C-alpha cells in the first residue's frame, strides 16, 4: 500500500487497511500477514500502531535483507 505524501495523515491509509481487513473477515480469514521494507519506517510505525506485530520473514521474503513482515489476528 502506498499513500502519496500529500495525503498522509488524512486517514486514507487506515480506511484502506480496514476495508482490506473487513474483506478478509468476510471470507472467513482470521489472520493477515504483510511485508514492507526495512527502509519504510513510516509504514513500520503505521502497521505497528494498527495492531500488527513483527513476525519471521515468510514466503518469497524468507531470505530478504530488505523486508520486514507483520501479522495481525482479525
N, CA, C and O atoms as a GROMACS GRO file, in nm:
protein
  296
    1UNK      N    1   0.085  -0.116   0.000
    1UNK     CA    2   0.000   0.000   0.000
    1UNK      C    3   0.090   0.123   0.000
    1UNK      O    4   0.192   0.126   0.069
    2UNK      N    5   0.052   0.222  -0.076
    2UNK     CA    6   0.128   0.345  -0.083
    2UNK      C    7   0.030   0.462  -0.079
    2UNK      O    8  -0.070   0.463  -0.150
    3UNK      N    9   0.062   0.559   0.004
    3UNK     CA   10  -0.017   0.682   0.011
    3UNK      C   11   0.076   0.797  -0.025
    3UNK      O   12   0.183   0.811   0.034
    4UNK      N   13   0.034   0.877  -0.120
    4UNK     CA   14   0.116   0.992  -0.159
    4UNK      C   15   0.142   1.081  -0.038
    4UNK      O   16   0.054   1.099   0.046
    5UNK      N   17   0.262   1.137  -0.031
    5UNK     CA   18   0.296   1.219   0.086
    5UNK      C   19   0.194   1.328   0.118
    5UNK      O   20   0.166   1.353   0.236
    6UNK      N   21   0.139   1.391   0.018
    6UNK     CA   22   0.041   1.499   0.043
    6UNK      C   23  -0.091   1.448   0.100
    6UNK      O   24  -0.171   1.528   0.150
    7UNK      N   25  -0.115   1.318   0.095
    7UNK     CA   26  -0.237   1.260   0.150
    7UNK      C   27  -0.215   1.186   0.283
    7UNK      O   28  -0.310   1.136   0.343
    8UNK      N   29  -0.092   1.180   0.326
    8UNK     CA   30  -0.063   1.113   0.452
    8UNK      C   31  -0.121   1.193   0.569
    8UNK      O   32  -0.125   1.316   0.566
    9UNK      N   33  -0.166   1.122   0.669
    9UNK     CA   34  -0.227   1.187   0.784
    9UNK      C   35  -0.374   1.218   0.766
    9UNK      O   36  -0.438   1.274   0.855
   10UNK      N   37  -0.428   1.183   0.651
   10UNK     CA   38  -0.569   1.213   0.621
   10UNK      C   39  -0.664   1.101   0.662
   10UNK      O   40  -0.786   1.118   0.659
   11UNK      N   41  -0.608   0.985   0.701
   11UNK     CA   42  -0.689   0.870   0.737
   11UNK      C   43  -0.713   0.773   0.623
   11UNK      O   44  -0.776   0.669   0.643
   12UNK      N   45  -0.665   0.806   0.504
   12UNK     CA   46  -0.691   0.719   0.389
   12UNK      C   47  -0.624   0.583   0.406
   12UNK      O   48  -0.683   0.481   0.371
   13UNK      N   49  -0.502   0.579   0.459
   13UNK     CA   50  -0.433   0.450   0.477
   13UNK      C   51  -0.509   0.362   0.575
   13UNK      O   52  -0.523   0.242   0.552
   14UNK      N   53  -0.557   0.420   0.684
   14UNK     CA   54  -0.633   0.344   0.782
   14UNK      C   55  -0.763   0.293   0.720
   14UNK      O   56  -0.803   0.180   0.745
   15UNK      N   57  -0.828   0.376   0.641
   15UNK     CA   58  -0.953   0.335   0.575
   15UNK      C   59  -0.929   0.220   0.479
   15UNK      O   60  -1.008   0.125   0.475
   16UNK      N   61  -0.823   0.227   0.402
   16UNK     CA   62  -0.791   0.118   0.308
   16UNK      C   63  -0.759  -0.010   0.384
   16UNK      O   64  -0.806  -0.118   0.349
   17UNK      N   65  -0.678   0.002   0.489
   17UNK     CA   66  -0.642  -0.116   0.568
   17UNK      C   67  -0.766  -0.178   0.631
   17UNK      O   68  -0.781  -0.301   0.628
   18UNK      N   69  -0.855  -0.098   0.688
   18UNK     CA   70  -0.978  -0.151   0.749
   18UNK      C   71  -1.066  -0.219   0.644
   18UNK      O   72  -1.125  -0.323   0.671
   19UNK      N   73  -1.074  -0.161   0.525
   19UNK     CA   74  -1.153  -0.223   0.418
   19UNK      C   75  -1.095  -0.360   0.381
   19UNK      O   76  -1.169  -0.456   0.362
   20UNK      N   77  -0.964  -0.368   0.372
   20UNK     CA   78  -0.899  -0.497   0.343
   20UNK      C   79  -0.923  -0.598   0.455
   20UNK      O   80  -0.950  -0.715   0.429
   21UNK      N   81  -0.912  -0.552   0.578
   21UNK     CA   82  -0.937  -0.641   0.692
   21UNK      C   83  -1.082  -0.689   0.693
   21UNK      O   84  -1.108  -0.807   0.718
   22UNK      N   85  -1.176  -0.600   0.668
   22UNK     CA   86  -1.317  -0.638   0.665
   22UNK      C   87  -1.345  -0.738   0.553
   22UNK      O   88  -1.423  -0.832   0.571
   23UNK      N   89  -1.283  -0.719   0.439
   23UNK     CA   90  -1.299  -0.812   0.328
   23UNK      C   91  -1.242  -0.949   0.366
   23UNK      O   92  -1.302  -1.052   0.335
   24UNK      N   93  -1.128  -0.950   0.431
   24UNK     CA   94  -1.068  -1.077   0.475
   24UNK      C   95  -1.162  -1.150   0.571
   24UNK      O   96  -1.182  -1.271   0.558
   25UNK      N   97  -1.218  -1.078   0.666
   25UNK     CA   98  -1.312  -1.137   0.762
   25UNK      C   99  -1.434  -1.195   0.688
   25UNK      O  100  -1.482  -1.302   0.723
   26UNK      N  101  -1.481  -1.124   0.587
   26UNK     CA  102  -1.598  -1.172   0.512
   26UNK      C  103  -1.570  -1.303   0.439
   26UNK      O  104  -1.663  -1.376   0.404
   27UNK      N  105  -1.443  -1.332   0.416
   27UNK     CA  106  -1.403  -1.459   0.353
   27UNK      C  107  -1.365  -1.565   0.455
   27UNK      O  108  -1.324  -1.675   0.420
   28UNK      N  109  -1.380  -1.531   0.583
   28UNK     CA  110  -1.351  -1.627   0.688
   28UNK      C  111  -1.206  -1.632   0.730
   28UNK      O  112  -1.166  -1.719   0.807
   29UNK      N  113  -1.126  -1.540   0.682
   29UNK     CA  114  -0.986  -1.537   0.720
   29UNK      C  115  -0.973  -1.483   0.861
   29UNK      O  116  -1.047  -1.393   0.900
   30UNK      N  117  -0.882  -1.537   0.936
   30UNK     CA  118  -0.863  -1.496   1.076
   30UNK      C  119  -0.731  -1.425   1.101
   30UNK      O  120  -0.710  -1.368   1.208
   31UNK      N  121  -0.642  -1.427   1.001
   31UNK     CA  122  -0.510  -1.367   1.017
   31UNK      C  123  -0.470  -1.297   0.887
   31UNK      O  124  -0.494  -1.349   0.778
   32UNK      N  125  -0.409  -1.181   0.900
   32UNK     CA  126  -0.350  -1.114   0.785
   32UNK      C  127  -0.201  -1.100   0.808
   32UNK      O  128  -0.156  -1.070   0.919
   33UNK      N  129  -0.125  -1.123   0.702
   33UNK     CA  130   0.020  -1.106   0.705
   33UNK      C  131   0.057  -1.009   0.595
   33UNK      O  132  -0.008  -1.002   0.491
   34UNK      N  133   0.165  -0.936   0.619
   34UNK     CA  134   0.210  -0.840   0.518
   34UNK      C  135   0.360  -0.825   0.523
   34UNK      O  136   0.425  -0.865   0.620
   35UNK      N  137   0.413  -0.767   0.419
   35UNK     CA  138   0.556  -0.738   0.409
   35UNK      C  139   0.572  -0.592   0.376
   35UNK      O  140   0.495  -0.535   0.299
   36UNK      N  141   0.672  -0.532   0.435
   36UNK     CA  142   0.713  -0.397   0.398
   36UNK      C  143   0.864  -0.394   0.399
   36UNK      O  144   0.929  -0.492   0.436
   37UNK      N  145   0.920  -0.282   0.360
   37UNK     CA  146   1.065  -0.273   0.352
   37UNK      C  147   1.130  -0.218   0.477
   37UNK      O  148   1.070  -0.141   0.552
   38UNK      N  149   1.254  -0.259   0.498
   38UNK     CA  150   1.329  -0.210   0.613
   38UNK      C  151   1.352  -0.059   0.604
   38UNK      O  152   1.375   0.006   0.706
   39UNK      N  153   1.347  -0.005   0.485
   39UNK     CA  154   1.368   0.138   0.464
   39UNK      C  155   1.236   0.215   0.458
   39UNK      O  156   1.231   0.325   0.402
   40UNK      N  157   1.132   0.158   0.515
   40UNK     CA  158   0.999   0.221   0.518
   40UNK      C  159   0.955   0.245   0.663
   40UNK      O  160   0.857   0.185   0.707
   41UNK      N  161   1.026   0.330   0.737
   41UNK     CA  162   0.993   0.348   0.879
   41UNK      C  163   0.851   0.398   0.903
   41UNK      O  164   0.790   0.364   1.005
   42UNK      N  165   0.797   0.478   0.812
   42UNK     CA  166   0.659   0.525   0.830
   42UNK      C  167   0.561   0.409   0.822
   42UNK      O  168   0.466   0.401   0.899
   43UNK      N  169   0.585   0.318   0.728
   43UNK     CA  170   0.498   0.201   0.714
   43UNK      C  171   0.509   0.111   0.836
   43UNK      O  172   0.409   0.059   0.885
   44UNK      N  173   0.631   0.092   0.884
   44UNK     CA  174   0.652   0.007   1.002
   44UNK      C  175   0.577   0.066   1.121
   44UNK      O  176   0.510  -0.008   1.194
   45UNK      N  177   0.588   0.196   1.142
   45UNK     CA  178   0.515   0.261   1.252
   45UNK      C  179   0.364   0.250   1.233
   45UNK      O  180   0.291   0.224   1.328
   46UNK      N  181   0.318   0.268   1.110
   46UNK     CA  182   0.175   0.260   1.081
   46UNK      C  183   0.121   0.121   1.114
   46UNK      O  184   0.022   0.109   1.186
   47UNK      N  185   0.184   0.017   1.063
   47UNK     CA  186   0.134  -0.118   1.087
   47UNK      C  187   0.141  -0.155   1.235
   47UNK      O  188   0.051  -0.220   1.287
   48UNK      N  189   0.247  -0.114   1.302
   48UNK     CA  190   0.258  -0.139   1.445
   48UNK      C  191   0.146  -0.068   1.520
   48UNK      O  192   0.081  -0.127   1.607
   49UNK      N  193   0.123   0.057   1.486
   49UNK     CA  194   0.015   0.134   1.550
   49UNK      C  195  -0.122   0.070   1.527
   49UNK      O  196  -0.210   0.079   1.612
   50UNK      N  197  -0.138   0.007   1.412
   50UNK     CA  198  -0.266  -0.054   1.376
   50UNK      C  199  -0.282  -0.197   1.428
   50UNK      O  200  -0.375  -0.267   1.389
   51UNK      N  201  -0.191  -0.240   1.515
   51UNK     CA  202  -0.207  -0.369   1.582
   51UNK      C  203  -0.133  -0.486   1.521
   51UNK      O  204  -0.152  -0.600   1.563
   52UNK      N  205  -0.049  -0.460   1.422
   52UNK     CA  206   0.030  -0.566   1.361
   52UNK      C  207   0.158  -0.584   1.441
   52UNK      O  208   0.214  -0.487   1.493
   53UNK      N  209   0.206  -0.708   1.450
   53UNK     CA  210   0.332  -0.733   1.519
   53UNK      C  211   0.428  -0.803   1.423
   53UNK      O  212   0.387  -0.878   1.334
   54UNK      N  213   0.554  -0.778   1.444
   54UNK     CA  214   0.656  -0.832   1.355
   54UNK      C  215   0.664  -0.984   1.371
   54UNK      O  216   0.657  -1.037   1.482
   55UNK      N  217   0.680  -1.051   1.259
   55UNK     CA  218   0.693  -1.197   1.255
   55UNK      C  219   0.816  -1.233   1.172
   55UNK      O  220   0.876  -1.147   1.108
   56UNK      N  221   0.851  -1.360   1.174
   56UNK     CA  222   0.959  -1.408   1.088
   56UNK      C  223   0.921  -1.384   0.942
   56UNK      O  224   0.804  -1.385   0.905
   57UNK      N  225   1.023  -1.363   0.860
   57UNK     CA  226   1.001  -1.348   0.716
   57UNK      C  227   0.935  -1.475   0.663
   57UNK      O  228   0.964  -1.585   0.711
   58UNK      N  229   0.848  -1.460   0.564
   58UNK     CA  230   0.777  -1.575   0.509
   58UNK      C  231   0.780  -1.572   0.356
   58UNK      O  232   0.808  -1.469   0.295
   59UNK      N  233   0.749  -1.688   0.297
   59UNK     CA  234   0.735  -1.698   0.152
   59UNK      C  235   0.853  -1.642   0.075
   59UNK      O  236   0.969  -1.671   0.106
   60UNK      N  237   0.822  -1.563  -0.024
   60UNK     CA  238   0.921  -1.503  -0.112
   60UNK      C  239   1.026  -1.422  -0.036
   60UNK      O  240   1.138  -1.406  -0.084
   61UNK      N  241   0.992  -1.373   0.082
   61UNK     CA  242   1.076  -1.280   0.158
   61UNK      C  243   1.173  -1.347   0.255
   61UNK      O  244   1.251  -1.278   0.321
   62UNK      N  245   1.171  -1.479   0.266
   62UNK     CA  246   1.248  -1.552   0.367
   62UNK      C  247   1.395  -1.512   0.370
   62UNK      O  248   1.452  -1.496   0.478
   63UNK      N  249   1.455  -1.495   0.258
   63UNK     CA  250   1.598  -1.465   0.253
   63UNK      C  251   1.628  -1.316   0.227
   63UNK      O  252   1.741  -1.280   0.197
   64UNK      N  253   1.528  -1.233   0.239
   64UNK     CA  254   1.545  -1.091   0.208
   64UNK      C  255   1.606  -1.015   0.326
   64UNK      O  256   1.564  -1.030   0.441
   65UNK      N  257   1.704  -0.934   0.295
   65UNK     CA  258   1.763  -0.845   0.395
   65UNK      C  259   1.689  -0.711   0.398
   65UNK      O  260   1.716  -0.626   0.483
   66UNK      N  261   1.595  -0.693   0.306
   66UNK     CA  262   1.527  -0.564   0.291
   66UNK      C  263   1.381  -0.569   0.333
   66UNK      O  264   1.308  -0.472   0.315
   67UNK      N  265   1.337  -0.681   0.388
   67UNK     CA  266   1.197  -0.700   0.422
   67UNK      C  267   1.174  -0.710   0.572
   67UNK      O  268   1.259  -0.756   0.648
   68UNK      N  269   1.056  -0.665   0.612
   68UNK     CA  270   1.005  -0.684   0.748
   68UNK      C  271   0.862  -0.735   0.731
   68UNK      O  272   0.784  -0.677   0.655
   69UNK      N  273   0.827  -0.842   0.801
   69UNK     CA  274   0.693  -0.899   0.789
   69UNK      C  275   0.615  -0.879   0.919
   69UNK      O  276   0.670  -0.878   1.028
   70UNK      N  277   0.486  -0.863   0.902
   70UNK     CA  278   0.394  -0.836   1.014
   70UNK      C  279   0.272  -0.926   1.003
   70UNK      O  280   0.242  -0.981   0.897
   71UNK      N  281   0.203  -0.940   1.115
   71UNK     CA  282   0.082  -1.021   1.121
   71UNK      C  283  -0.014  -0.959   1.220
   71UNK      O  284   0.026  -0.893   1.316
   72UNK      N  285  -0.144  -0.982   1.195
   72UNK     CA  286  -0.247  -0.939   1.289
   72UNK      C  287  -0.361  -1.039   1.285
   72UNK      O  288  -0.406  -1.080   1.178
   73UNK      N  289  -0.408  -1.078   1.402
   73UNK     CA  290  -0.527  -1.163   1.411
   73UNK      C  291  -0.648  -1.073   1.394
   73UNK      O  292  -0.653  -0.962   1.447
   74UNK      N  293  -0.745  -1.124   1.321
   74UNK     CA  294  -0.866  -1.046   1.296
   74UNK      C  295  -0.978  -1.086   1.389
   74UNK      O  296  -1.088  -1.030   1.382
   0.00000   0.00000   0.00000
